[in-house]
Amino acid sequence: MCSKTLDREEIKLFNSLAIDWWNEEGKMSVLHAMSEARMSYIRKNIIDHFEIRPNLIEAFKGLKILDVGCGGGISSEPLARMGGKITGIDHSKELIKVAKNHSEEMGLKIKYLNLDIKEIAESKEKFDVVVALELLEHVKDFAAFCEYLSKCIKPEGMIILSTINRNFLSNFVVINLAEKILKKLPEGTHDYKKFIQPAELEIVYKKLGYSIKNIKGLSFLPFNRWVVTNNTNINYICAFIKN
């Protein structure tokens, strides 16, 4: 069962990258480099929202977390290490295999499923937190996709998304510089028309009954380091809660 948000060409691309997924110096080096900054944002917002003691190692213990578009598990694994009960879903069978194998090697218990978000949304299972990181820019209908995410959340839950802004600067940096010149990303990974401005995302979720709790930028520094900033011109990460 596939939703109208699925882009099969995108799945083919990510299937081809599966073998190199956990090579931190390979084609997925950007995602690996972003991980620490993304997890810092996610940890802080979940702790604040659920009023968890911040010094707990397993701060997410007892929370059900859905990682949508989990790929090979770059985000699912640190979420599991923080104590969350993680379910990761992805359209790519190859990436789900990679994710399962790697989590077993790391001794982590993560449920990985080769499923469409629509199947989760139409099930009775609900989650405390849903994350979809660097995924919105790869789906066909982002508004429909956001609606599916909203159906997976408990009433007091939180949705956390990261994606790419749409403007002249993001087009130059992500597509021309990162893909075509520096080769930090496989060429053809991104389509500028699919980039989403924060205001567009906020409008969609407002219609679904959510408000934006927090939005930050993810900024690149020299030596392949990423940090959380107030600059949302290129990459940004945001959290939504039910009104």
N, C-alpha and C positions, 0 to 999 in steps of 0.2 A: 504494500500500500504506500504510494508516494504522494506527497502533497504537491500543490502547484508551485511551491517555493523551490523545488529541486532543480538544479542546473546540472544536467548530466555531463556537460563538457568540463565543468569544474571538478566533478568526481573523477573523471578520467585523468585530469592533471594531478590531483592529489594521490590517486592510486600509483601514478608513476614515481611519486616522491617517497613512497612508503619505505623502501629499502634504506633510505638515507635519513630517516626521521630522527633518530637518536644520535646522529653524528653532530655534535655541537659546533663543529667547524664547517659543516656541510651546507646544503641548500636550505636547511631549516635553522641556520645559525641566528637569524633575526628573532625567531620565536623563542629560542632558548635564551637569548640575551634579554628579551622583554620580560621573561618569566618572573624574575625577582621583583621588578617594579609593579607588575600586575598583581602579584600575590600580596605585596605590601598594601596596595589599595583595597583588595578584596578582604584581607584579614581585618583591616581597620574598620571598614564599613559594616561587616558582619558583626564584629564585636560590639560596635556602637549600637547597631540596630537591635540586636538580641540581648543587650546589656550583659555581656560576658566579661568575666575578669580578664584583663588583657595580658596577664603574666602566665596564663595557662599554656602549656606546651600543646596540648590537644584541645585547643579552644573551640573547635567545631564539633566536639564529641556530642552525639545525640542529634545532630542536624543532618537531614537528608538533602544532599546536593546533587543537582542534575547538571552535567557538563555536556552541553549541546554542541555538536561538531567537535568532539573531543580529539579527533585525529589519533595520533599515536600515544596520547596520554601526557603531553607536556604540562598541562594544567591539572589534570585529574590526580596525578601523583602527589604534588605538594598539598593539594586539598585533602587527600587521604592522610598524609603525614600529620596534618593539623587535626586529625581525629574525625573528619566528616565521613558519613556513610555515602560513598560516591557511586553514582550511576553515570557512565559515559556512553553517549550514543553518537554514531556517525554513519553516513551513507556508504562510506568506503569499507568494503570487506577486508581489503588488504591492510588498511590502517587499524582496524579493530583487531586483526591478528597480531600486528606489531604491538599494539597497546597491551593486549592480554599477555603476550610473551614477556614484555619488559616489566610489567607489574609483578608477574610471578618471579622473575629474576630478582626484583627488589624486595620481595616478601610482602607486598601490599595486597590487601583485599579490595578490589574494585570490580564492580559489575559493569562489563563492557557489552554493549548490544549493537548489532547492525540493524538499526531501526530509523524510521523517519519520525521527525518531531510530531507529525500529525497523529501517529499511533500512540505516542505518550499522552498527547493532549486529549485524545478521546478515551483514554483509559481512566480508571478511578484513582490512580496513584497521583499523589500530590507531593510537592517538595517544599522545604523551607527556603531553599535558595536555588535559583536557576542561573547558570552562567553561560554565555555564548561569546567567546573571545575571538576576535579577528575572523568573524564568520558572516556578519551581516552584509559585508561587501562581496560575498560570494553566492548569495541567494537571489532568486528571480524576483520575488515579490516580498520586499522586506516588511511591509505593513501586515501582510497575512502571516508572515513568519513571527512577527512580534505578538500577534494575537494568539498564535499557537503557544508561545512561551507563557503568555499570561494565564492560559488555561491549565498550566502545569503547577501553578503556585498555590500554596496555602494562603488563606486570607491575610495572615500576618507576615507573609514571606517577602522575599526581595529578589529582584531581577538585576543582574549585573552584566553589562554589555561593553565590549570595546570594539572600535571600528576606526574607519578613516574618514576624516572630514572631506568635503568636496569644494575645492577652490583651486585657483591657479597654482598656489604653493604646493599643495598636496599632489597635484598632477605632476609637477616638475620633480619633486623629491621622491615620490614613491615609484612612479612609472619611468620617468626619464633617467633620474639619477640612480636609484636603487636597483632597478631592473636592467636598464639598457647600458648604463655607463659603468657603474661599480660592480654589477652582476652579484649584488648581495641577495637578490631574489631571482628565481627562474623567470625569464622573460615571458610575459603573457599571464602572469599570476593574477594581475589586477586589471579591471575594466573601470576607467574613470567614471563612466555613467552610473556605476553601481555604488559609488561613494555616497555617503549620507551625512548631511549637515546636522549638527546637534538639535537645531530647532525643529527639523523635520521629524526626528526621532521623538522629541518631546511632544509634538502635536499628536502623533500616533498613539502614544501611551496615555495622553490626557483623554483621548476619546475612549480608551479602554478602562478608564477610571484609576489611572496611576499618576503619581506626581514624581518628579525627579528630586531625589534626595541629595545627590552629590554628583558633580561632574569635574573631572580633572583631565589634564593632558598627559600623554606619555611622550616624553621628549628624548631624542637620541643625542648622546654625548660621544666624544672621541673614544676610541678603543672599544667600540661596540657595546657601550653601556647605556642603559635606559633609566630614566628617573620620572617620578610623578611630579608634574608641574601644573601651573595655571594656564599654560599655553595649549589651547585645544585646536590650533590651526591645522595640524596634520593628524596625528593619532590622538584619540581620546577614549576615556573609560568612564562609565556612568552607572549609577544605581537608581532603580525605580522601586517605589513601594505603593501599595494599594491605598487609595484615599480613605 
